[in-house]
Amino acid sequence: MIRIFISLILYLITMLTHAQTASDSLAEQGAGPVFDIEVTVSQIKTNTGTVLFALYSSAEAFKNRQPVQFKSLKVEAGGVAVTFENVPQGMYAISCIYDENGNGKMDFSTNGIPEEDYGFSNNIMSFGPPSFDEVKFEVTDKDLTFEIIL
């Protein structure tokens, strides 16, 4: 059980340290249509802190915690909404962390259990980080909207 929590810790910390900004436009990866992905997180327990979002474009990027877009938003009125822009067609996954105290990282108890909420696309929750296949979705021909439950 501790190994699972340690894996989750490493996953979430690495996600934050390898985050890139949206200024590295995904549209530069190839020609073709691009779309927007809107993600909302509601019912956040307080109006403090931020929610950190990461968009991954492949299983390898997800495994190596190398998002193609990263966004951070302050919580207002118990929720946040973010839009990943200029996303080309393909397979993607999203992860988010509710950084309640605003320190820019996931906090854990002494036994390795997360003290802050987190979530993934498809609302997959497990003991440890999920696989890309569990959280992936496809961008094909239209803008997408997701709600992630923490």
C-alpha positions as CSV (number, residue, x, y, z in Angstrom):
1,M,0.0,0.0,0.0
2,I,2.8,2.4,0.8
3,R,4.5,1.6,-2.5
4,I,1.2,2.7,-4.3
5,F,1.1,6.0,-2.4
6,I,4.8,6.6,-3.0
7,S,4.2,6.0,-6.7
8,L,1.3,8.5,-6.6
9,I,3.5,11.0,-4.8
10,L,6.2,10.8,-7.4
11,Y,3.7,11.0,-10.2
12,L,2.1,14.2,-8.9
13,I,5.4,15.9,-8.0
14,T,6.9,15.0,-11.4
15,M,3.8,16.3,-13.2
16,L,4.4,19.7,-11.6
17,T,8.1,19.9,-12.2
18,H,7.8,19.0,-15.9
19,A,4.9,21.3,-16.7
20,Q,5.1,23.4,-19.8
21,T,3.0,26.5,-20.6
22,A,0.3,26.8,-23.2
23,S,2.5,29.2,-25.1
24,D,4.1,26.1,-26.7
25,S,1.1,25.7,-29.0
26,L,0.0,22.2,-29.8
27,A,-1.0,23.5,-33.2
28,E,2.6,23.6,-34.2
29,Q,2.8,19.8,-33.9
30,G,1.0,19.3,-37.2
31,A,-1.3,20.7,-39.8
32,G,-5.0,20.3,-39.6
33,P,-7.9,21.5,-37.5
34,V,-7.5,22.4,-33.9
35,F,-10.1,22.4,-31.1
36,D,-10.6,23.6,-27.5
37,I,-11.0,21.4,-24.5
38,E,-12.9,23.0,-21.6
39,V,-12.5,21.4,-18.2
40,T,-14.5,22.3,-15.1
41,V,-13.9,21.3,-11.5
42,S,-16.8,22.2,-9.2
43,Q,-17.8,21.5,-5.7
44,I,-14.4,22.4,-4.3
45,K,-14.5,22.4,-0.5
46,T,-13.1,25.9,-0.1
47,N,-12.5,29.1,-2.0
48,T,-8.8,29.1,-1.4
49,G,-5.8,27.8,-3.3
50,T,-5.5,26.8,-7.0
51,V,-6.2,23.9,-9.3
52,L,-3.3,22.8,-11.4
53,F,-4.2,21.2,-14.8
54,A,-2.0,19.2,-17.2
55,L,-2.9,18.0,-20.7
56,Y,-0.9,15.0,-22.0
57,S,-0.8,14.0,-25.7
58,S,0.4,10.4,-25.5
59,A,1.0,7.4,-23.2
60,E,4.7,8.2,-23.1
61,A,4.2,11.8,-22.2
62,F,1.7,10.8,-19.5
63,K,4.1,8.2,-18.1
64,N,7.0,10.7,-18.1
65,R,4.9,13.5,-16.7
66,Q,5.5,15.8,-19.7
67,P,2.4,17.7,-20.4
68,V,1.9,19.6,-23.7
69,Q,-0.1,22.3,-21.8
70,F,-0.2,23.2,-18.2
71,K,-2.6,25.7,-16.5
72,S,-3.1,27.0,-12.9
73,L,-6.2,28.7,-11.8
74,K,-7.3,30.3,-8.5
75,V,-10.5,28.8,-7.0
76,E,-13.5,31.1,-7.1
77,A,-17.0,30.4,-5.9
78,G,-16.1,26.7,-5.2
79,G,-14.9,25.8,-8.7
80,V,-12.7,26.6,-11.7
81,A,-13.0,26.3,-15.5
82,V,-10.0,26.1,-17.8
83,T,-9.7,25.8,-21.6
84,F,-6.9,24.1,-23.4
85,E,-6.7,25.9,-26.8
86,N,-5.5,24.9,-30.2
87,V,-5.5,21.1,-29.6
88,P,-5.1,19.0,-32.7
89,Q,-6.9,15.8,-33.3
90,G,-5.5,12.9,-31.3
91,M,-5.6,11.0,-28.0
92,Y,-5.2,13.0,-24.8
93,A,-5.4,12.7,-21.0
94,I,-5.9,15.3,-18.3
95,S,-4.8,15.4,-14.7
96,C,-5.5,18.0,-12.0
97,I,-4.5,18.7,-8.4
98,Y,-6.4,20.9,-6.0
99,D,-3.5,22.8,-4.4
100,E,-5.5,24.0,-1.4
101,N,-2.7,25.9,0.3
102,G,-1.3,27.4,-2.9
103,N,2.2,26.0,-2.3
104,G,2.5,24.7,-5.9
105,K,2.7,21.0,-5.0
106,M,0.7,18.1,-3.7
107,D,0.9,17.7,0.0
108,F,1.0,14.2,1.7
109,S,0.7,12.9,5.2
110,T,3.6,11.2,6.9
111,N,2.4,7.8,5.7
112,G,2.2,9.0,2.0
113,I,-1.6,9.6,1.7
114,P,-2.5,12.7,-0.3
115,E,-3.8,15.5,1.8
116,E,-5.1,17.4,-1.2
117,D,-7.6,16.3,-3.8
118,Y,-6.7,15.3,-7.4
119,G,-8.5,13.9,-10.4
120,F,-8.2,12.7,-14.0
121,S,-10.1,12.7,-17.2
122,N,-12.8,10.0,-17.3
123,N,-13.0,10.5,-13.5
124,I,-10.8,7.4,-12.8
125,M,-9.9,7.1,-9.2
126,S,-7.5,4.4,-8.0
127,F,-4.9,3.7,-5.5
128,G,-1.9,5.1,-7.4
129,P,-1.7,6.8,-10.7
130,P,-4.0,5.4,-13.4
131,S,-2.7,4.3,-16.8
132,F,-3.0,6.5,-19.9
133,D,-5.5,4.0,-21.3
134,E,-7.8,4.5,-18.4
135,V,-7.9,8.3,-18.6
136,K,-7.5,8.9,-22.4
137,F,-10.1,10.5,-24.7
138,E,-10.0,11.4,-28.3
139,V,-10.2,14.8,-30.0
140,T,-11.8,14.2,-33.4
141,D,-14.0,16.9,-35.0
142,K,-15.3,19.3,-32.3
143,D,-14.5,21.1,-29.1
144,L,-14.9,19.0,-26.0
145,T,-16.2,19.7,-22.5
146,F,-15.3,17.7,-19.3
147,E,-16.1,17.9,-15.7
148,I,-13.5,16.4,-13.4
149,I,-14.6,15.3,-10.0
150,L,-12.0,15.5,-7.2
